[in-house]
Amino acid sequence: MEFWEGENCEYCGGIIGEKRVDLLRKVNRKYVLFKNVPAGVCAECGTRYYAANVLKTLETRARRGKGAERKILMPVYSL
């Protein structure tokens, strides 16, 4: 049984399914990109849901600041 099985989106009522997504987060005034994060994603509107233990793991890894697989440059645009 999958974690999100039987769950519906709180916004549109769509079915939530498990997917792997990329997540960009700001930690200590720096952006960190997490790849292949397990998430519940609404099939209708695309809203993402994350389990508490997943978010805790991401926070712990980001705050350590060591062990990143690689670093990338990110373009910046101004309007």
C-alpha positions in Angstrom: 0.0 0.0 0.0 1.3 3.4 -1.0 1.4 6.3 1.5 -1.0 8.5 -0.3 -3.5 5.8 -1.4 -7.1 6.8 -0.8 -6.2 10.4 -0.2 -7.9 13.3 -2.0 -6.7 16.8 -2.7 -7.9 19.3 -0.1 -8.3 22.0 -2.9 -10.0 20.2 -5.8 -10.8 16.7 -4.5 -8.6 15.0 -7.1 -6.8 11.8 -6.5 -3.3 12.0 -4.9 -0.7 9.7 -6.3 2.9 9.1 -5.3 5.6 10.7 -7.5 9.2 11.7 -7.4 9.7 15.4 -7.8 12.4 18.1 -7.6 12.0 20.6 -4.8 13.7 24.0 -4.6 14.0 25.3 -1.0 15.6 28.3 0.6 17.8 27.4 3.6 19.9 29.9 5.4 19.5 32.5 2.6 20.7 30.0 0.0 18.7 27.9 -2.4 19.0 24.2 -2.3 17.7 21.8 -5.0 16.5 18.4 -3.8 16.1 15.8 -6.5 13.8 12.7 -6.5 11.8 13.7 -3.4 8.8 11.4 -2.7 5.6 13.5 -2.8 1.9 13.1 -3.1 0.8 14.9 -6.2 -2.8 15.7 -7.2 -3.7 14.3 -10.6 -6.1 17.2 -11.2 -4.5 20.4 -10.0 -0.9 19.3 -9.3 -0.8 20.4 -5.7 2.1 18.6 -3.9 2.0 17.1 -0.5 5.0 16.0 1.6 5.1 13.6 4.5 6.5 15.1 7.7 9.4 12.6 7.9 10.5 13.6 4.3 10.5 17.3 5.1 12.5 16.6 8.3 15.1 14.6 6.3 15.4 17.4 3.8 15.9 20.0 6.5 18.5 18.0 8.2 20.5 17.4 5.1 20.3 21.1 4.0 21.4 22.5 7.3 24.4 20.2 7.5 25.6 21.8 4.3 27.9 18.9 3.5 27.6 16.0 1.2 25.8 17.6 -1.7 26.1 15.5 -4.9 27.1 18.6 -6.9 26.6 22.3 -7.3 25.0 24.1 -10.2 24.7 27.7 -11.3 21.3 29.2 -11.5 20.3 32.0 -13.8 18.8 35.1 -12.2 16.3 37.4 -14.0 15.0 40.9 -12.9 11.7 42.4 -14.1 
